[in-house]
Amino acid sequence: MLFTPELRRTLESAFLPLACECTLMPGGALMVKIFDPQTGTVAMQVENVAIANVTTVRGVAELVAELRYDLRTCVTPFGSTPAFFAASRGA
């Protein structure tokens, strides 16, 4: 799939209220950075996200679901849940 403005908007709006930036990398892969827009604290950054096989709306939804799962289960370098998610879980 081509990295279209529509795909970019879909991905970048899927993680609100966090901000998301998608950058097309050489070779056609994406770098996805999800961060707190107020503090700039990066919650997750993933490089080399393959989008060549994302050819349908369902494929886009599956990609978003996978990134959301990774974001929920990611661990900070210090071994704790990112503050945004700890607060939303009542931790």
C-alpha positions as CSV (number, residue, x, y, z in Angstrom):
1,M,0.0,0.0,0.0
2,L,1.2,3.5,-0.7
3,F,1.6,5.7,2.3
4,T,-1.2,8.1,1.5
5,P,-2.4,11.1,3.5
6,E,-5.5,9.2,4.4
7,L,-3.5,6.3,5.9
8,R,-1.3,8.8,7.8
9,R,-4.4,10.6,9.2
10,T,-6.0,7.3,10.2
11,L,-2.8,6.1,12.0
12,E,-2.1,9.4,13.6
13,S,-5.6,9.9,15.0
14,A,-5.9,6.3,16.3
15,F,-4.0,7.0,19.5
16,L,-5.7,10.1,20.7
17,P,-5.3,11.7,23.3
18,L,-1.7,10.8,22.7
19,A,0.0,12.3,19.6
20,C,1.3,10.0,16.9
21,E,3.8,10.8,14.1
22,C,4.3,8.5,11.2
23,T,7.4,8.8,9.0
24,L,8.0,7.0,5.8
25,M,11.4,5.4,5.9
26,P,13.7,4.3,3.0
27,G,12.4,1.0,1.6
28,G,8.8,1.8,2.3
29,A,8.5,1.0,6.0
30,L,7.2,3.3,8.6
31,M,8.5,4.7,11.8
32,V,5.7,5.3,14.3
33,K,6.3,7.5,17.3
34,I,3.5,7.8,19.9
35,F,4.0,10.5,22.6
36,D,2.3,12.8,25.1
37,P,1.7,16.1,23.2
38,Q,1.9,18.2,26.3
39,T,5.2,17.0,27.6
40,G,6.8,15.4,24.5
41,T,7.5,12.2,26.5
42,V,7.7,9.3,24.0
43,A,5.5,6.4,25.1
44,M,6.6,4.1,22.2
45,Q,8.6,4.3,19.0
46,V,8.6,1.5,16.5
47,E,10.8,1.5,13.4
48,N,10.5,-0.6,10.2
49,V,6.7,-1.1,10.4
50,A,5.9,-3.0,7.2
51,I,2.9,-1.5,5.3
52,A,3.4,-3.3,2.0
53,N,0.7,-5.8,2.8
54,V,-1.7,-3.3,4.3
55,T,-4.0,-3.2,1.3
56,T,-7.5,-3.0,2.9
57,V,-9.4,-1.2,5.6
58,R,-9.3,-4.3,7.6
59,G,-5.5,-4.4,7.2
60,V,-5.2,-0.9,8.5
61,A,-7.4,-1.8,11.5
62,E,-5.3,-4.8,12.3
63,L,-2.1,-2.6,12.1
64,V,-3.7,-0.1,14.5
65,A,-4.8,-2.9,16.8
66,E,-1.3,-4.4,16.9
67,L,0.3,-1.0,17.6
68,R,-2.3,-0.3,20.4
69,Y,-1.5,-3.7,21.9
70,D,2.2,-3.0,21.8
71,L,1.6,0.4,23.4
72,R,-0.5,-1.1,26.2
73,T,2.1,-3.8,27.0
74,C,5.3,-1.8,26.4
75,V,7.6,-1.2,29.3
76,T,9.7,1.9,30.0
77,P,13.5,1.5,30.2
78,F,13.1,1.5,34.0
79,G,10.7,-1.4,34.0
80,S,7.5,0.4,34.8
81,T,4.3,1.1,32.8
82,P,4.3,4.4,31.0
83,A,2.7,7.1,33.3
84,F,-0.2,7.8,30.9
85,F,-1.4,4.2,31.1
86,A,-0.7,3.8,34.8
87,A,-2.9,6.8,35.5
88,S,-5.7,5.6,33.2
89,R,-5.7,2.1,34.9
90,G,-6.0,3.7,38.3
91,A,-2.5,2.4,39.3
